[in-house]
Amino acid sequence: MKHTMIKSLTALALVAGLGVSVPAIAFASPTSHASSTTTPTAWTAFKAQWKTYVQGLEAINTTYHQSVQSARATYQAALQVATTKAERQAALAALDASLVVALNLRVSAITGAGDPPSPPAGFNGTVWVTSFQSINETFRASVVAAQSTYAAALAAATTAIEREAARGALETSVGEATTAHANALTALGPPPANPGQPS
C-alpha cells in the first residue's frame, strides 16, 4: 500500500507540472506577411520574464519529485534491514514525516513564486496569454491547496486507514483540478497568430 502511495504522489507531482508549461506557439516568431517585422521589445521582454518564471516553477516540481524519490529510497533501505515490526513501523513513520516535509516545502515554494508576469497590453497575444495564465494559476492553486490539506492529514494520521483516506482525498482533488484545467484550456482554444505583434 505504501509503495502505491509513493507512486501516486510522484504521479501527482508530474500532473501538477502541467500547470507550468509555456505554449511554444504563443511565443512563435511572426510568420507570413509579418515575417519582416521584428517582435516589439515589450513582448520580447515579457517572453523572457515568463520563461524565467516557468523555469522556477519547474525547478520546484523537480525538487519535490527528487525529495519523494529520496524518501522512497530511504524507506526501502530501512525495510531491507528491519527485523522487527517496531523497526518497520519506525521506517514508515520516517517516510510519512519526509513526505510531509516535501509537500510543505513545495506548497511554500509555489506560493512564494507568486503570480506570473503579465503580458503587455496592445498585442495579438495579450488577451489569450492572460486567460492561459489565469487557467494555470487556478490549477496550481487547487493542487497546492490539496497537497497542503494532504500534508496536514498525513501528519495527523495514526493508522493506515487514515493515511489511505488522506491519499484518496488528495487524488480526488487533484483529479478534479486536472479535469477542470483541461476543460478550461479546451474552451480557451489555440493562441492567435503572431502573438508578439501589436494588435
C-alpha positions as CSV (number, residue, x, y, z in Angstrom):
1,M,0.0,0.0,0.0
2,K,2.8,2.4,0.9
3,H,4.6,1.7,-2.4
4,T,1.4,2.6,-4.2
5,M,1.0,5.8,-2.2
6,I,4.5,6.9,-3.2
7,K,3.9,6.2,-6.9
8,S,0.7,8.1,-6.7
9,L,2.4,11.1,-5.1
10,T,5.1,11.1,-7.8
11,A,2.4,10.9,-10.5
12,L,0.5,13.8,-8.9
13,A,3.7,15.9,-8.8
14,L,4.1,15.3,-12.5
15,V,0.5,16.1,-13.2
16,A,0.9,19.3,-11.2
17,G,3.6,20.3,-13.6
18,L,1.0,20.6,-16.4
19,G,0.2,24.0,-15.0
20,V,3.6,25.5,-15.6
21,S,4.1,25.0,-19.3
22,V,4.8,27.7,-21.8
23,P,2.9,27.2,-25.0
24,A,5.6,27.5,-27.7
25,I,3.2,28.7,-30.3
26,A,2.3,31.7,-28.1
27,F,5.9,32.8,-28.4
28,A,6.3,31.9,-32.1
29,S,8.1,34.3,-34.3
30,P,5.9,36.4,-36.7
31,T,5.1,34.5,-39.8
32,S,4.0,35.1,-43.4
33,H,3.5,38.7,-44.3
34,A,4.6,39.8,-40.8
35,S,7.9,37.9,-41.1
36,S,9.8,41.0,-42.0
37,T,8.8,42.8,-38.8
38,T,10.7,42.3,-35.6
39,T,8.8,41.4,-32.4
40,P,8.4,44.6,-30.3
41,T,10.7,45.0,-27.3
42,A,7.9,44.9,-24.7
43,W,6.7,41.5,-25.9
44,T,10.2,40.1,-26.1
45,A,10.9,41.3,-22.5
46,F,7.7,39.7,-21.3
47,K,8.5,36.4,-23.1
48,A,11.9,36.3,-21.3
49,Q,10.3,37.1,-17.9
50,W,7.6,34.4,-18.4
51,K,10.1,31.7,-19.4
52,T,12.2,32.5,-16.3
53,Y,9.0,32.3,-14.1
54,V,8.1,29.0,-15.6
55,Q,11.6,27.6,-15.2
56,G,11.3,28.5,-11.5
57,L,8.1,26.5,-11.1
58,E,9.6,23.6,-13.0
59,A,12.5,23.6,-10.6
60,I,10.2,23.5,-7.7
61,N,8.4,20.4,-9.1
62,T,11.8,18.8,-9.9
63,T,13.0,19.3,-6.3
64,Y,9.7,17.9,-4.9
65,H,10.0,14.9,-7.2
66,Q,13.6,14.3,-6.1
67,S,12.5,14.6,-2.4
68,V,9.8,11.9,-2.8
69,Q,12.2,9.6,-4.6
70,S,14.8,10.1,-1.9
71,A,12.3,9.4,0.8
72,R,11.2,6.3,-1.0
73,A,14.8,5.0,-1.3
74,T,15.5,5.6,2.4
75,Y,12.3,3.8,3.3
76,Q,13.1,0.8,1.1
77,A,16.7,0.7,2.5
78,A,15.3,0.7,6.1
79,L,12.9,-2.1,5.3
80,Q,15.7,-4.3,4.0
81,V,17.5,-4.2,7.3
82,A,14.4,-4.1,9.6
83,T,13.9,-7.3,11.5
84,T,11.1,-6.4,13.8
85,K,7.6,-4.9,13.5
86,A,8.7,-1.9,15.5
87,E,11.6,-1.2,13.1
88,R,9.2,-1.4,10.1
89,Q,6.8,1.0,11.8
90,A,9.6,3.4,12.5
91,A,10.7,3.3,8.9
92,L,7.1,4.0,7.8
93,A,6.8,6.9,10.3
94,A,10.0,8.4,9.0
95,L,8.7,8.1,5.4
96,D,5.5,9.9,6.3
97,A,7.5,12.6,8.0
98,S,9.7,13.1,4.9
99,L,6.6,13.3,2.7
100,V,5.0,15.9,4.9
101,V,8.2,18.0,4.8
102,A,8.5,17.6,1.0
103,L,4.8,18.6,0.4
104,N,5.0,21.6,2.8
105,L,8.2,22.8,1.1
106,R,6.5,22.5,-2.3
107,V,3.4,24.4,-1.1
108,S,5.6,27.2,0.3
109,A,7.7,27.4,-2.8
110,I,4.8,27.5,-5.2
111,T,3.0,30.1,-3.0
112,G,6.2,32.2,-2.8
113,A,6.6,32.2,-6.5
114,G,3.6,34.5,-6.8
115,D,1.8,35.3,-10.0
116,P,3.4,35.1,-13.4
117,P,4.4,38.3,-15.2
118,S,1.5,40.0,-17.1
119,P,1.7,40.3,-20.8
120,P,2.0,43.9,-22.1
121,A,-1.2,45.5,-23.4
122,G,-1.9,46.0,-27.1
123,F,-0.6,42.8,-28.6
124,N,-2.3,40.0,-30.5
125,G,-1.5,37.5,-27.7
126,T,-2.3,39.7,-24.7
127,V,-5.8,38.5,-24.1
128,W,-5.1,34.9,-24.8
129,V,-2.0,34.7,-22.6
130,T,-3.7,36.5,-19.8
131,S,-6.5,33.8,-19.9
132,F,-4.0,31.0,-20.3
133,Q,-2.1,32.2,-17.2
134,S,-5.3,32.5,-15.2
135,I,-6.3,28.9,-16.0
136,N,-2.9,27.7,-14.9
137,E,-2.9,29.8,-11.7
138,T,-6.3,28.4,-10.8
139,F,-5.0,24.8,-11.4
140,R,-1.8,25.4,-9.3
141,A,-3.8,26.9,-6.5
142,S,-6.1,23.9,-6.4
143,V,-3.2,21.5,-6.4
144,V,-1.4,23.4,-3.7
145,A,-4.5,23.5,-1.5
146,A,-5.0,19.8,-2.0
147,Q,-1.4,19.0,-1.1
148,S,-1.4,21.3,1.9
149,T,-4.6,19.5,3.2
150,Y,-3.0,16.1,2.5
151,A,0.2,17.1,4.3
152,A,-1.8,18.1,7.4
153,A,-3.9,14.9,7.2
154,L,-0.8,12.7,6.8
155,A,1.0,14.4,9.7
156,A,-2.1,13.8,12.0
157,A,-2.8,10.2,10.7
158,T,-2.1,7.5,13.2
159,T,-3.5,4.5,11.3
160,A,-3.1,3.0,7.8
161,I,-6.8,3.6,7.1
162,E,-6.4,7.3,7.9
163,R,-3.4,7.6,5.6
164,E,-5.2,5.8,2.8
165,A,-8.2,8.1,3.2
166,A,-6.0,11.2,3.1
167,R,-4.3,9.9,-0.1
168,G,-7.7,9.2,-1.6
169,A,-8.9,12.7,-0.9
170,L,-5.7,14.1,-2.5
171,E,-6.1,12.0,-5.6
172,T,-9.8,13.1,-5.9
173,S,-9.0,16.8,-5.5
174,V,-6.1,16.7,-8.0
175,G,-8.2,14.7,-10.4
176,E,-11.0,17.2,-10.3
177,A,-8.5,20.1,-10.7
178,T,-6.9,18.3,-13.7
179,T,-10.2,17.8,-15.4
180,A,-11.2,21.4,-14.8
181,H,-7.8,22.6,-16.1
182,A,-8.1,20.5,-19.3
183,N,-11.7,21.7,-20.0
184,A,-10.7,25.3,-19.5
185,L,-7.7,25.0,-21.9
186,T,-10.0,23.4,-24.5
187,A,-12.5,26.2,-24.1
188,L,-9.8,28.8,-24.4
189,G,-8.7,27.4,-27.8
190,P,-5.5,28.0,-29.7
191,P,-3.4,31.1,-29.4
192,P,-3.8,33.8,-32.0
193,A,-1.4,34.2,-35.0
194,N,1.6,36.4,-34.5
195,P,1.0,36.9,-30.7
196,G,4.1,39.2,-30.4
197,Q,2.8,41.7,-32.9
198,P,0.8,44.9,-32.0
199,S,-3.0,44.3,-32.4
